Structures are given as C-alpha cells and as structure tokens.
C-alpha cells in the first residue's frame, strides 16, 4: 500500500469520479484507475461501484475513507515536523525596506518551530543555489522566468524616479516616463543587475523614449548626493519605503511600470516549509 494510492482513492471519493479526480491531481485518468485498482487488490476490497454513470463508494469504501484521510493527515504531519527540523534556507533580496523582516515575523506566527537561514547572494547566484539544492527557495525581482525553476509572484511595486528637488518636474505628484525623456538618466551597468536593467530599458522602449545617458548609478548615497548637487539628472528606484530623505532630491512615483518580486522554488509541489513561507509572504504587503 502506498500513500499515493490512498491519496488517489480519497480524491476519487471527493470528486465523484475518476475523470474529475485526474483533473484535480493533474494526471491522466488511466493512472488514477490503475493505482486505485492496485489498492483494491492489495486490500481485497472493492472500494467503488463503477456500474452507474457516477462512481459511488461501496460499503467497504465508506469504511476505509476516514481511515485513509487520517493516514494522509498523519503523513503530512510527519513531513511538517521533518521540514521544521531541517529548517528553511532562503535566498533574500538586497535593497531598502523591511518586508523581509515582516515576512520572518509572519513566518514565525504560522510555523513557530521553523528555523530560517537567510543567505544574501547576487540574483543569478541565488537561482543557481536553488537549482543545486543549496537553497530551498529564493526571492528574486524582475524575473519573467527562471529556467528549470517555478516562480510564484509575490509583490508588485511601482517604480519611483529620484530627481533634483529644484527641477520643474519635481512639482508633479506623479510622473510619466515620457516626462523624463530629455533628462539624463543614471543607471547601474547591466552586469550589476541584469533583470532590473532590462526592465527599465524595456519600459523606456514601450514609452517610446531614449533618455540621454547620465553618469552611472554607483551607490545609493553617492548617486543621491550627485542628483542633489550636480547638473540635472535622474534615476529610478524600487521599494522606496526604506529610502532615506535627501535634501535637494525629490522622489516621485512613476505611472505604469511595476516591479514584480517572485519566489523561485524547485519544480513540483512545494514542501511544508516553502508552503509556510508562501503563506507568510502572502500576508505581507
């Protein structure tokens, strides 16, 4: 007897048929029928009456159903205990903001015994670590796909422009990319963060603009100071909740562009620790 067979049996009973069960399980109907048939032979009990248009539980199936559910619940508890003992290895994102700390707090509420180990790596290294099994999951930004990994979109944030507070555009509460078309833009080299660099360039192209190249974005403090004091230029940010207020610099939201943060995990059904993490991430805005 296999847990898979019990799970298929319970799903057929709840769905009312082999075809509907196969849809819920995302497998072909013949596989469900085959495994349920093996379970019946193993137990020596016919579990379903297949004579009518709708599959119905036999008397033996009715007796077995609560026991099968209990066995599956016990197996899930075993997995949860094992996952919490092993802990969760999470690749974290760089940048301002306190979301990661609020996520850890929410995770402690939903899974108090789960030990979390954070690892900060460059985006490409983060994904490679999930593929190799070094990490259980990783947060990544501006990734439409992640090659051999599944992505769960978590947060969607508007982009913001930082520009001199004395510039006429600083008086607008909301900016369009088209407004900034003639102002030199400060971007980090693509190698520093390819997904974000490509996102910004794609948004420029969609808006039909090509801003002049300004000095490169080097670091947060240096770039903000230069925007405040140097000839007019601007840069683009995401997640500004932790961005320091700099005299002489105005930060304004951009209409349209958004940055998506996703959780990258190995393919297949997520384990208990990752499911707890997804629950915690979903509660943090």
C-alpha positions in Angstrom: 0.0 0.0 0.0 1.3 3.4 -1.0 0.3 6.9 0.2 -0.2 7.8 -3.4 -2.9 5.1 -3.7 -4.6 6.4 -0.6 -4.5 10.0 -1.9 -6.0 8.9 -5.3 -8.7 6.9 -3.5 -9.7 9.9 -1.4 -9.6 12.3 -4.4 -11.9 10.0 -6.4 -14.3 9.7 -3.5 -14.4 13.5 -3.0 -14.6 14.3 -6.7 -17.2 11.7 -7.5 -15.4 10.2 -10.4 -12.1 9.1 -11.9 -12.0 11.8 -14.6 -12.6 14.7 -12.1 -10.0 13.2 -9.8 -7.5 13.1 -12.6 -8.1 16.8 -13.3 -7.6 17.7 -9.6 -4.4 15.6 -9.5 -3.1 16.9 -12.8 -2.5 13.3 -14.1 -4.2 11.1 -16.7 -7.3 9.2 -15.7 -5.8 5.8 -16.5 -3.1 6.4 -13.8 -5.8 7.1 -11.2 -7.8 4.0 -12.2 -4.6 1.8 -12.2 -3.5 2.9 -8.7 -7.0 2.6 -7.2 -7.3 -0.9 -8.7 -3.9 -1.9 -7.2 -5.2 -0.6 -3.8 -8.3 -2.7 -4.1 -6.3 -5.8 -4.9 -3.9 -5.1 -2.1 -6.8 -4.8 0.4 -9.0 -7.4 -1.1 -11.9 -5.0 -1.0 -13.9 -3.3 -3.8 -13.9 0.4 -3.0 -16.1 1.8 -5.7 -19.3 0.9 -7.5 -18.5 1.6 -11.2 -21.7 0.4 -12.7 -23.6 3.7 -12.9 -22.8 7.0 -14.6 -21.4 8.3 -11.3 -18.8 6.4 -9.3 -20.0 5.6 -5.8 -18.3 4.3 -2.7 -19.1 0.7 -1.7 -19.7 -0.2 1.9 -16.0 -1.1 2.2 -15.0 2.2 0.6 -17.2 4.1 3.1 -15.4 2.3 6.0 -12.0 3.0 4.5 -12.4 6.7 3.6 -12.0 8.2 7.1 -9.0 5.9 7.8 -7.4 6.9 4.5 -7.9 10.6 5.3 -6.4 10.0 8.8 -3.3 8.2 7.3 -2.7 11.1 4.8 -3.0 13.7 7.6 -0.5 11.8 9.7 1.9 11.6 6.8 1.6 15.4 6.3 2.3 15.9 10.0 5.5 13.8 9.6 6.6 15.9 6.6 5.9 19.1 8.5 7.9 18.0 11.5 10.8 16.9 9.3 10.8 20.2 7.4 10.7 22.3 10.5 13.6 20.3 11.9 15.6 20.8 8.8 14.8 24.5 8.6 14.3 26.7 5.6 17.2 28.1 3.6 16.1 31.3 1.8 17.9 33.5 -0.6 17.0 37.1 0.3 16.9 40.2 -1.9 19.1 43.2 -1.4 17.7 46.7 -1.1 15.8 49.0 1.3 12.6 48.2 3.0 11.5 46.0 5.9 9.4 43.4 4.1 11.9 40.6 4.7 11.7 41.2 8.4 7.9 41.4 8.4 7.9 38.2 6.4 10.1 36.5 9.0 7.7 37.7 11.7 4.7 36.3 9.8 6.5 33.0 9.2 7.2 32.7 13.0 3.4 33.0 13.5 2.4 30.3 11.0 5.3 27.9 11.7 6.8 28.7 15.2 9.3 25.8 15.1 10.7 26.5 11.6 14.3 27.6 11.7 15.1 30.1 8.8 18.6 30.7 7.5 18.9 33.7 5.2 21.6 33.9 2.5 22.3 37.0 0.5 23.7 36.4 -3.0 23.6 38.1 -6.3 20.4 37.3 -8.3 22.0 34.7 -10.7 23.8 33.0 -7.8 20.5 32.9 -5.8 18.8 31.0 -8.6 21.8 28.7 -9.1 21.7 27.8 -5.4 18.0 26.8 -5.6 18.7 24.6 -8.7 21.6 22.9 -6.9 19.6 22.3 -3.7 21.8 24.7 -1.6 18.7 26.9 -1.0 15.1 25.8 -0.6 13.8 29.0 -2.2 14.9 32.5 -3.2 13.3 35.9 -3.6 14.1 37.5 -7.0 13.0 40.7 -8.7 12.0 41.5 -12.3 12.2 37.8 -13.5 9.6 36.7 -16.0 11.2 33.2 -16.0 13.9 31.4 -14.1 14.9 28.3 -16.2 14.0 25.0 -14.6 12.5 26.7 -11.5 8.9 27.7 -10.8 8.2 31.4 -9.9 5.4 32.5 -7.6 4.7 36.2 -8.0 4.5 37.8 -4.5 4.7 41.6 -4.7 4.0 44.2 -7.4 5.5 47.6 -6.7 5.5 50.8 -8.7 8.8 52.3 -9.7 9.9 55.7 -8.5 12.1 58.5 -10.0 14.6 60.5 -8.0 15.4 63.9 -9.5 16.5 67.3 -8.3 14.0 69.0 -6.0 14.5 72.2 -7.9 13.6 70.7 -11.3 10.1 71.7 -12.6 9.1 68.1 -12.8 9.6 67.7 -9.0 6.3 69.7 -8.6 4.3 66.9 -10.1 2.9 64.3 -7.7 3.0 61.5 -10.4 5.5 61.3 -13.3 5.3 59.5 -16.6 8.4 58.2 -18.3 7.7 60.5 -21.2 8.1 63.5 -18.9 11.7 62.4 -18.3 12.7 61.7 -21.9 15.1 64.6 -22.1 16.7 64.4 -18.7 19.9 62.3 -18.4 19.3 59.1 -16.6 21.7 57.4 -14.1 21.6 53.6 -14.4 23.9 51.0 -13.0 25.8 48.9 -15.6 23.7 46.0 -16.8 26.1 43.5 -15.2 25.2 44.8 -11.7 21.6 43.7 -12.0 20.5 42.4 -15.5 16.8 41.8 -14.7 16.2 45.3 -13.4 18.3 47.0 -16.0 16.4 45.1 -18.7 13.0 46.0 -17.1 13.9 49.7 -17.1 15.2 49.6 -20.7 12.0 47.7 -21.8 9.8 50.3 -20.2 11.8 53.1 -22.0 11.2 51.3 -25.3 7.4 50.8 -24.5 7.1 54.5 -23.7 9.0 55.4 -26.9 11.8 57.3 -25.2 15.6 57.1 -25.0 16.8 59.4 -22.3 20.4 60.7 -22.6 22.9 58.7 -20.6 24.0 60.3 -17.4 26.8 59.3 -15.1 26.3 55.7 -13.9 24.5 54.8 -10.7 27.3 53.9 -8.3 25.8 53.7 -4.8 22.7 55.0 -3.1 24.4 57.7 -1.1 26.7 58.9 -3.8 24.1 59.0 -6.5 21.5 60.8 -4.4 24.1 63.4 -3.4 25.1 64.0 -7.0 21.5 64.3 -8.1 21.0 67.0 -5.5 24.1 69.0 -6.4 25.2 68.1 -9.9 23.7 69.2 -13.3 20.1 67.9 -13.5 19.7 64.1 -13.9 17.5 61.3 -12.5 17.5 57.7 -11.5 14.9 55.0 -10.9 14.2 53.1 -7.7 12.0 50.3 -6.4 10.8 49.7 -2.9 11.3 53.2 -1.5 9.9 52.6 2.0 13.4 52.5 3.4 14.9 55.2 1.1 16.5 58.0 3.1 15.2 61.5 2.7 18.0 63.5 1.0 17.8 67.4 0.9 17.7 68.6 -2.6 16.2 65.3 -4.0 12.6 64.7 -4.8 11.3 61.1 -5.2 8.1 60.7 -7.2 6.1 57.6 -8.3 6.1 56.6 -12.0 2.8 55.8 -13.6 2.8 52.4 -15.4 6.0 50.5 -14.7 5.8 47.9 -11.9 8.5 45.7 -10.4 7.4 42.1 -9.6 9.1 40.2 -6.8 8.7 36.4 -7.0 9.7 33.4 -5.0 11.8 30.9 -7.0 11.4 27.2 -6.0 12.2 23.8 -7.5 9.5 22.4 -9.8 6.8 20.2 -8.3 4.6 20.5 -5.3 6.3 22.7 -2.6 7.2 21.1 0.7 5.7 22.2 4.0 8.4 24.8 4.8 8.0 26.5 1.4 4.2 26.4 1.8 4.5 28.1 5.2 6.8 30.7 3.6 4.3 31.3 0.8 1.6 31.8 3.4 3.7 34.3 5.3 4.7 36.2 2.1 1.1 36.5 1.1 0.3 38.3 4.4 2.9 40.9 3.9 2.1 43.8 1.6 
